[in-house]
Amino acid sequence: MTHHGGIRSEFFLPFPNMAAKQNALEIVKTLHEHGYKAFFAGGCVRDMIMGKESADYDIATNALPEVIMKLFEKTFAVGVQYGVVIVVKEGHNFEVATFRTEGSYSDGRHPDYVSFSTPENDVKRRDFTINGLLYNPIKNEILDYVGGQEDIKAGIIRTIGNPIERFTEDKLRMIRAVRFACRFHFRIHEDTQKAIIRLAPQIHVVSSERIREEFAKILTGPHSHIGIKLLDEFCLLQEILPEVSNMKGVRQPENFHPEGDVFVHTLLCLSKLVPVCLEHGMEKPSWTLAMGILLHDIGKTVTFEESDRIRFNLHEKVGADMAAKICNRLKTSSAEKERIVWLVLKHLYFKDAQKMRLSKLKRLFAEEGYQELAALCRIDALSSSGDLSDYYYCQEMFNKLTHEEVKPKPLITGRDLIAMGLKPGPLFKDVLTKIEDEQLDGSLTTKEAAIEKAKTLICQINT
């Protein structure tokens, strides 16, 4: 039932996350019982209207922060100056915020001042209409001051009020608009698009960490290929990842890449990311795999040559160096950077797999990132020639070999080399690696044979 004025509507809303919903409901009830207004706010209301499960339930109220902290047993004052308190119930954290209006955003992220206000004014400071809804779970009633329900129904991402003002307050909202468009397969309103294009060069006022976090949600979410395309259309890609933007127009040999240039190929790869991850038993793409997919051919932009045919000599090595610099710029963790760079460097590895020594293949299988590399190579092949023979060979061998065969206990160690009279130093690793190779190939099976082989290697080195 819709009330006159289009502000309120009532209907049944499903709550798939029952534990979180029940705890949030208890918070709202407590506030109501003490004479305060309280609503579910933002994304959880949007998700309920769309019939989707929501992980978080935020609450908006006219109770002041000090009142909230007195009413509930366990709270954290994470943003009292902005009217935000975390209430903890049964292990769940709930953001409870006082209705507020905000002043200008000098730093492009935080308001210079906050004034406590009304539900309507509180909603109008938020980013997009689909996130500007309030819900009273006690009365089963929605408050919609900004047309959020209509935009959800029409599939539109639109800022609340003037888009230039909303994006000026927080430039990260420009990337967030793309994320919501991808997540829900919505279109971005024309006025919102124009504002993003106009303000795109100012995205750099946002910290690298915040950009990375928002970008990661696009890249690991549904329809990431659409996200990259939209970032490009709205001039954001050139600002945050110019190396990816530069893939456009870089031609590839048609016999290997009938799909088109490097940018087209990369978008096609991303479109297959989610289904291939599911095939590999991954619930969703990891940040490292998604970045590996996005950057695997990044080196082609600077290694393009055309003589007898189009060539990209050593593009995987050049690309790995470029990927490292991109990870540094995005403040990616050392472990994530190492994995991403490794994926880019090794993305052509499968094409030689059927000719590899068994020891080399086993070393590949022993890598923690092998399954991500396998997914990347499958996606790469599906998005180009379609030849999966190398992928199937590797997966068959990987599944056939036991963990003990792939990573056996070493036949000898450094202590054995010291006992032979070899002093610790660079030769240690060389000798141990050669022994391990023969062990992995199956030509060495006992410690005695390995010691004799080591003695031979040491003699060769010394002479």
C-alpha positions as CSV (number, residue, x, y, z in Angstrom):
1,M,0.0,0.0,0.0
2,T,1.4,3.4,-0.9
3,H,0.6,6.5,1.1
4,H,-0.3,9.8,-0.5
5,G,2.7,11.9,-1.6
6,G,4.7,8.9,-2.6
7,I,6.7,9.0,0.7
8,R,5.6,5.9,2.5
9,S,4.8,2.4,1.3
10,E,4.0,-0.9,3.1
11,F,4.6,-4.4,2.0
12,F,6.2,-7.6,3.2
13,L,10.0,-7.6,3.2
14,P,12.0,-10.9,3.4
15,F,14.9,-11.2,5.8
16,P,17.2,-14.0,4.7
17,N,19.8,-13.1,7.3
18,M,17.6,-13.8,10.2
19,A,20.1,-13.5,13.1
20,A,21.4,-10.1,12.0
21,K,17.8,-9.0,11.2
22,Q,16.6,-10.0,14.7
23,N,19.4,-8.2,16.5
24,A,18.8,-5.1,14.4
25,L,15.1,-5.3,15.1
26,E,15.8,-5.5,18.8
27,I,17.9,-2.3,18.6
28,V,15.1,-0.5,16.8
29,K,12.6,-1.7,19.4
30,T,14.7,-0.5,22.3
31,L,15.0,3.0,20.7
32,H,11.3,3.1,20.1
33,E,10.5,2.0,23.6
34,H,12.5,5.0,24.9
35,G,10.6,7.4,22.8
36,Y,13.0,7.8,19.8
37,K,12.5,7.3,16.1
38,A,14.6,4.5,14.5
39,F,14.7,3.0,11.0
40,F,16.8,0.5,9.0
41,A,18.7,2.7,6.6
42,G,20.5,2.5,3.2
43,G,21.7,-0.6,1.5
44,C,19.9,-3.2,3.7
45,V,16.5,-1.6,2.7
46,R,17.5,-1.5,-0.9
47,D,18.5,-5.2,-0.8
48,M,15.3,-6.2,1.0
49,I,13.2,-4.5,-1.7
50,M,15.2,-6.3,-4.4
51,G,14.7,-9.6,-2.5
52,K,18.5,-9.9,-1.9
53,E,20.3,-11.0,1.3
54,S,22.0,-8.2,3.2
55,A,25.0,-8.7,5.3
56,D,24.7,-5.5,7.2
57,Y,21.9,-3.6,8.8
58,D,22.5,0.1,9.5
59,I,20.1,2.0,11.7
60,A,19.3,5.7,11.6
61,T,17.7,7.4,14.6
62,N,17.0,10.8,16.2
63,A,18.7,9.6,19.5
64,L,22.0,11.4,20.1
65,P,25.2,9.4,20.3
66,E,25.5,9.7,24.1
67,V,21.9,8.4,24.5
68,I,22.6,5.4,22.2
69,M,25.7,4.6,24.3
70,K,23.7,4.6,27.5
71,L,20.8,2.5,26.1
72,F,23.0,-0.4,25.0
73,E,25.4,-2.6,27.0
74,K,28.2,-2.8,24.4
75,T,29.0,0.1,22.1
76,F,32.0,1.6,20.4
77,A,32.3,5.3,19.7
78,V,33.8,5.1,16.2
79,G,32.5,8.4,14.8
80,V,30.6,10.3,17.5
81,Q,31.6,13.6,15.9
82,Y,29.6,12.4,12.9
83,G,26.8,10.9,15.1
84,V,27.9,7.3,14.5
85,V,28.0,4.6,17.2
86,I,28.6,0.9,16.8
87,V,26.2,-1.3,18.9
88,V,27.3,-4.9,19.4
89,K,24.6,-7.5,19.9
90,E,25.4,-11.3,19.9
91,G,28.6,-10.8,18.0
92,H,27.0,-8.6,15.3
93,N,28.1,-5.0,14.8
94,F,25.4,-2.5,13.9
95,E,26.1,1.1,12.9
96,V,23.6,3.3,14.6
97,A,23.7,6.9,13.3
98,T,21.9,10.0,14.4
99,F,19.9,11.8,11.6
100,R,22.2,14.5,10.4
101,T,23.0,17.1,7.7
102,E,26.5,17.9,6.7
103,G,28.6,20.9,5.8
104,S,31.1,21.1,2.9
105,Y,33.7,18.5,2.4
106,S,37.1,20.2,2.3
107,D,39.1,17.0,2.2
108,G,36.7,15.3,-0.3
109,R,35.7,12.6,2.2
110,H,34.6,14.0,5.6
111,P,32.2,16.8,6.2
112,D,33.6,19.9,7.8
113,Y,30.8,19.9,10.3
114,V,27.7,17.9,11.2
115,S,24.3,19.1,12.4
116,F,21.7,16.7,13.8
117,S,18.5,16.8,11.8
118,T,15.4,15.1,10.5
119,P,14.9,11.8,8.6
120,E,14.3,13.6,5.3
121,N,17.4,15.8,5.6
122,D,19.4,12.8,6.6
123,V,18.4,10.9,3.5
124,K,19.2,13.8,1.2
125,R,22.9,13.8,2.3
126,R,23.4,10.2,1.1
127,D,24.9,9.2,-2.3
128,F,22.3,7.4,-4.5
129,T,18.6,7.2,-4.5
130,I,18.6,3.4,-4.2
131,N,20.6,3.9,-1.0
132,G,18.3,6.7,0.3
133,L,15.5,4.6,1.8
134,L,14.4,4.2,5.4
135,Y,12.4,1.3,6.8
136,N,10.4,1.0,10.0
137,P,10.5,-2.8,10.8
138,I,7.9,-2.4,13.6
139,K,5.3,-0.8,11.3
140,N,6.6,-2.6,8.1
141,E,6.7,0.9,6.5
142,I,9.2,2.5,4.1
143,L,10.0,6.1,3.9
144,D,11.1,7.2,0.5
145,Y,11.9,10.9,0.1
146,V,14.1,10.6,-3.0
147,G,12.3,8.2,-5.4
148,G,14.6,5.3,-4.6
149,Q,11.9,2.7,-5.1
150,E,11.1,4.0,-8.6
151,D,14.8,3.9,-9.5
152,I,15.2,0.3,-8.2
153,K,12.2,-0.7,-10.2
154,A,13.6,1.1,-13.3
155,G,17.1,-0.2,-12.8
156,I,18.7,3.3,-12.5
157,I,21.7,4.5,-10.5
158,R,21.1,8.2,-9.8
159,T,22.6,10.6,-7.3
160,I,20.4,12.2,-4.7
161,G,20.1,15.8,-5.7
162,N,22.8,17.6,-7.7
163,P,25.3,15.0,-8.9
164,I,28.2,17.5,-9.0
165,E,27.6,18.3,-5.4
166,R,27.3,14.6,-4.3
167,F,30.5,13.7,-6.1
168,T,32.3,16.8,-4.9
169,E,31.6,15.7,-1.4
170,D,33.3,12.4,-1.9
171,K,35.0,11.7,-5.3
172,L,35.0,7.9,-4.5
173,R,31.3,7.9,-5.2
174,M,32.1,8.1,-8.9
175,I,33.7,4.6,-8.8
176,R,31.0,3.5,-6.4
177,A,28.3,4.4,-9.0
178,V,30.0,2.0,-11.4
179,R,30.2,-0.7,-8.8
180,F,26.4,-0.5,-8.1
181,A,25.7,-0.5,-11.8
182,C,27.7,-3.7,-12.2
183,R,26.4,-5.4,-9.1
184,F,22.7,-4.9,-10.0
185,H,23.1,-4.6,-13.8
186,F,21.5,-1.1,-13.6
187,R,22.2,1.8,-15.9
188,I,23.6,5.1,-14.7
189,H,21.4,8.1,-15.2
190,E,22.6,10.5,-17.9
191,D,23.1,13.5,-15.5
192,T,25.1,11.3,-13.1
193,Q,27.2,10.1,-16.1
194,K,28.0,13.6,-17.2
195,A,29.0,14.6,-13.7
196,I,31.4,11.6,-13.4
197,I,33.0,12.5,-16.8
198,R,33.5,16.1,-15.7
199,L,35.0,15.3,-12.3
200,A,37.0,12.1,-13.3
201,P,40.4,13.9,-13.3
202,Q,39.8,14.8,-9.6
203,I,39.6,11.2,-8.5
204,H,43.2,11.4,-7.3
205,V,42.2,13.4,-4.2
206,V,40.9,10.0,-3.0
207,S,43.6,7.8,-1.2
208,S,45.0,4.9,-3.1
209,E,43.7,2.5,-0.4
210,R,40.1,3.7,-0.8
211,I,40.3,3.5,-4.6
212,R,41.7,0.0,-4.4
213,E,39.0,-1.2,-2.1
214,E,36.2,0.1,-4.2
215,F,37.9,-1.0,-7.5
216,A,38.4,-4.5,-6.0
217,K,34.6,-4.8,-5.4
218,I,34.0,-4.1,-9.0
219,L,36.7,-6.5,-10.2
220,T,35.7,-9.4,-8.0
221,G,32.0,-8.9,-8.3
222,P,29.5,-9.8,-11.1
223,H,29.9,-8.3,-14.5
224,S,33.5,-6.9,-13.9
225,H,34.0,-6.6,-17.7
226,I,31.1,-4.1,-17.7
227,G,32.7,-2.3,-14.8
228,I,36.0,-1.8,-16.7
229,K,34.1,-0.7,-19.8
230,L,32.0,1.8,-17.8
231,L,35.2,3.1,-16.0
232,D,36.6,3.6,-19.5
233,E,33.5,5.3,-20.9
234,F,33.4,7.7,-17.9
235,C,37.1,8.6,-18.2
236,L,38.0,7.1,-14.8
237,L,40.0,4.2,-16.2
238,Q,42.6,6.5,-17.8
239,E,43.0,8.2,-14.4
240,I,43.3,5.1,-12.1
241,L,44.7,2.5,-14.5
242,P,46.1,4.2,-17.6
243,E,48.0,1.0,-18.5
244,V,44.7,-0.8,-18.9
245,S,43.2,2.0,-20.9
246,N,46.3,1.9,-23.2
247,M,45.3,-1.7,-24.3
248,K,42.7,-0.2,-26.6
249,G,43.7,-0.5,-30.2
250,V,46.7,-2.7,-29.6
251,R,46.1,-5.3,-32.4
252,Q,46.8,-9.0,-32.1
253,P,47.4,-11.8,-34.7
254,E,44.0,-12.9,-35.8
255,N,44.9,-16.6,-36.0
256,F,45.5,-16.6,-32.2
257,H,43.1,-13.8,-31.2
258,P,40.1,-13.6,-33.5
259,E,38.2,-11.8,-30.8
260,G,40.0,-8.5,-31.3
261,D,42.6,-6.2,-29.7
262,V,44.1,-6.6,-26.3
263,F,41.4,-4.5,-24.5
264,V,38.6,-6.5,-26.1
265,H,40.4,-9.8,-25.2
266,T,40.8,-8.6,-21.6
267,L,37.1,-7.7,-21.3
268,L,36.2,-11.1,-22.7
269,C,38.4,-12.8,-20.1
270,L,36.8,-10.9,-17.3
271,S,33.3,-11.9,-18.6
272,K,34.3,-15.5,-18.0
273,L,35.9,-15.0,-14.6
274,V,32.9,-15.8,-12.3
275,P,31.7,-18.9,-14.1
276,V,35.3,-20.4,-14.4
277,C,35.9,-19.7,-10.7
278,L,32.8,-21.6,-9.8
279,E,34.0,-24.5,-12.0
280,H,37.3,-24.4,-10.0
281,G,35.4,-24.6,-6.7
282,M,36.0,-20.9,-5.8
283,E,32.9,-19.2,-4.3
284,K,33.9,-15.9,-5.9
285,P,37.0,-14.5,-7.7
286,S,39.9,-13.5,-5.5
287,W,41.4,-10.0,-5.8
288,T,44.7,-11.6,-6.9
289,L,43.1,-13.7,-9.7
290,A,41.0,-10.9,-10.9
291,M,44.0,-8.6,-11.1
292,G,46.0,-11.4,-12.8
293,I,43.2,-11.6,-15.4
294,L,43.1,-7.8,-15.9
295,L,46.8,-7.4,-16.2
296,H,48.0,-10.6,-17.8
297,D,48.5,-9.0,-21.2
298,I,49.4,-5.5,-19.9
299,G,53.0,-5.9,-21.3
300,K,51.6,-6.1,-24.9
301,T,51.0,-2.4,-24.9
302,V,54.8,-1.7,-24.9
303,T,56.2,-4.8,-26.6
304,F,54.1,-4.6,-29.8
305,E,56.1,-5.2,-32.9
306,E,55.1,-5.9,-36.5
307,S,57.5,-7.2,-39.1
308,D,56.7,-10.6,-40.7
309,R,53.9,-10.8,-38.2
310,I,52.7,-9.2,-34.9
311,R,54.9,-10.1,-32.0
312,F,54.9,-9.3,-28.3
313,N,58.4,-10.6,-27.3
314,L,58.8,-11.2,-23.5
315,H,55.5,-9.4,-22.8
316,E,54.9,-11.6,-19.8
317,K,58.1,-10.4,-18.1
318,V,57.5,-6.8,-19.1
319,G,53.9,-7.1,-17.9
320,A,55.1,-8.6,-14.6
321,D,57.2,-5.5,-13.9
322,M,54.3,-3.2,-14.9
323,A,52.0,-5.2,-12.6
324,A,54.4,-4.7,-9.7
325,K,54.3,-0.9,-10.2
326,I,50.5,-0.9,-10.5
327,C,50.3,-2.9,-7.2
328,N,52.6,-0.4,-5.5
329,R,50.5,2.5,-6.7
330,L,47.3,0.9,-5.4
331,K,49.0,0.1,-2.1
332,T,48.4,-3.7,-2.5
333,S,49.8,-5.9,0.2
334,S,53.2,-7.5,-0.4
335,A,51.6,-11.0,-0.5
336,E,48.9,-10.0,-3.0
337,K,51.4,-8.1,-5.1
338,E,53.7,-11.2,-5.2
339,R,50.8,-13.4,-6.3
340,I,49.6,-11.0,-9.0
341,V,53.0,-10.5,-10.4
342,W,53.6,-14.3,-10.5
343,L,50.3,-14.9,-12.3
344,V,51.2,-12.3,-15.0
345,L,54.7,-13.7,-15.3
346,K,53.5,-17.3,-15.6
347,H,50.4,-16.8,-17.7
348,L,52.0,-18.5,-20.8
349,Y,53.5,-21.3,-18.8
350,F,50.8,-23.9,-19.8
351,K,51.6,-23.7,-23.5
352,D,55.0,-25.5,-22.8
353,A,53.6,-27.9,-20.2
354,Q,53.4,-31.0,-22.4
355,K,57.2,-30.6,-23.2
356,M,58.3,-29.9,-19.6
357,R,60.5,-32.1,-17.5
358,L,58.4,-33.7,-14.8
359,S,60.4,-31.9,-12.1
360,K,59.5,-28.5,-13.6
361,L,55.8,-29.4,-13.8
362,K,55.8,-30.7,-10.2
363,R,57.4,-27.4,-9.1
364,L,54.6,-25.6,-10.8
365,F,51.9,-27.8,-9.1
366,A,53.6,-27.2,-5.7
367,E,53.0,-23.4,-6.0
368,E,50.2,-22.1,-3.7
369,G,48.8,-20.1,-6.6
370,Y,48.6,-23.0,-9.0
371,Q,44.8,-23.2,-9.1
372,E,44.5,-19.5,-9.7
373,L,47.0,-19.8,-12.6
374,A,45.0,-22.8,-14.0
375,A,41.8,-20.7,-13.9
376,L,43.7,-17.8,-15.6
377,C,45.0,-20.0,-18.4
378,R,41.6,-21.6,-19.0
379,I,40.0,-18.2,-19.2
380,D,42.8,-16.9,-21.5
381,A,42.3,-19.8,-23.9
382,L,38.5,-19.6,-23.9
383,S,38.8,-15.9,-24.8
384,S,41.2,-16.4,-27.7
385,S,41.9,-19.6,-29.7
386,G,39.7,-21.8,-27.6
387,D,42.4,-24.5,-27.5
388,L,42.3,-26.1,-24.0
389,S,44.6,-29.0,-24.6
390,D,47.4,-27.6,-22.5
391,Y,45.0,-26.7,-19.7
392,Y,43.5,-30.2,-19.7
393,Y,46.9,-31.8,-19.7
394,C,48.1,-29.8,-16.7
395,Q,44.9,-30.5,-14.7
396,E,45.0,-34.2,-15.5
397,M,48.6,-34.4,-14.3
398,F,47.8,-32.3,-11.2
399,N,44.9,-34.5,-10.2
400,K,46.9,-37.7,-10.9
401,L,49.9,-36.8,-8.8
402,T,49.8,-37.1,-5.0
403,H,50.9,-34.4,-2.6
404,E,53.9,-36.6,-1.7
405,E,54.9,-36.9,-5.3
406,V,54.6,-33.2,-5.9
407,K,56.3,-32.1,-2.7
408,P,58.3,-35.1,-1.4
409,K,60.5,-34.9,1.7
410,P,64.0,-33.9,0.5
411,L,66.5,-36.8,0.2
412,I,69.3,-34.7,1.5
413,T,69.6,-31.4,3.3
414,G,72.3,-28.7,3.9
415,R,73.5,-30.7,6.9
416,D,74.4,-33.6,4.6
417,L,76.4,-31.2,2.3
418,I,78.3,-29.8,5.3
419,A,79.1,-33.4,6.4
420,M,80.6,-33.8,2.9
421,G,82.9,-30.8,3.5
422,L,81.0,-28.2,1.5
423,K,80.9,-24.9,3.3
424,P,77.6,-23.0,3.4
425,G,77.2,-20.6,0.5
426,P,75.7,-20.0,-2.9
427,L,76.7,-23.6,-4.1
428,F,74.3,-25.1,-1.5
429,K,71.2,-24.0,-3.3
430,D,72.6,-25.0,-6.7
431,V,73.4,-28.6,-5.5
432,L,70.2,-29.1,-3.6
433,T,68.1,-27.8,-6.5
434,K,69.7,-30.3,-8.9
435,I,69.3,-33.1,-6.5
436,E,65.6,-32.1,-6.0
437,D,65.1,-32.0,-9.8
438,E,66.3,-35.5,-10.2
439,Q,64.2,-36.6,-7.2
440,L,61.1,-35.0,-8.7
441,D,61.9,-36.6,-12.1
442,G,62.2,-40.0,-10.4
443,S,65.8,-40.7,-11.2
444,L,66.9,-40.4,-7.6
445,T,64.9,-42.3,-5.0
446,T,67.2,-43.0,-2.0
447,K,69.3,-40.9,0.3
448,E,72.4,-42.9,-0.6
449,A,72.0,-42.3,-4.3
450,A,71.4,-38.6,-3.6
451,I,74.6,-38.3,-1.6
452,E,76.6,-39.9,-4.3
453,K,75.1,-37.6,-6.9
454,A,75.9,-34.6,-4.6
455,K,79.5,-35.7,-4.4
456,T,79.7,-35.9,-8.1
457,L,78.2,-32.4,-8.5
458,I,80.6,-30.9,-5.9
459,C,83.6,-32.4,-7.7
460,Q,82.4,-31.0,-11.0
461,I,81.9,-27.6,-9.4
462,N,85.3,-27.6,-7.8
463,T,87.1,-28.6,-11.0
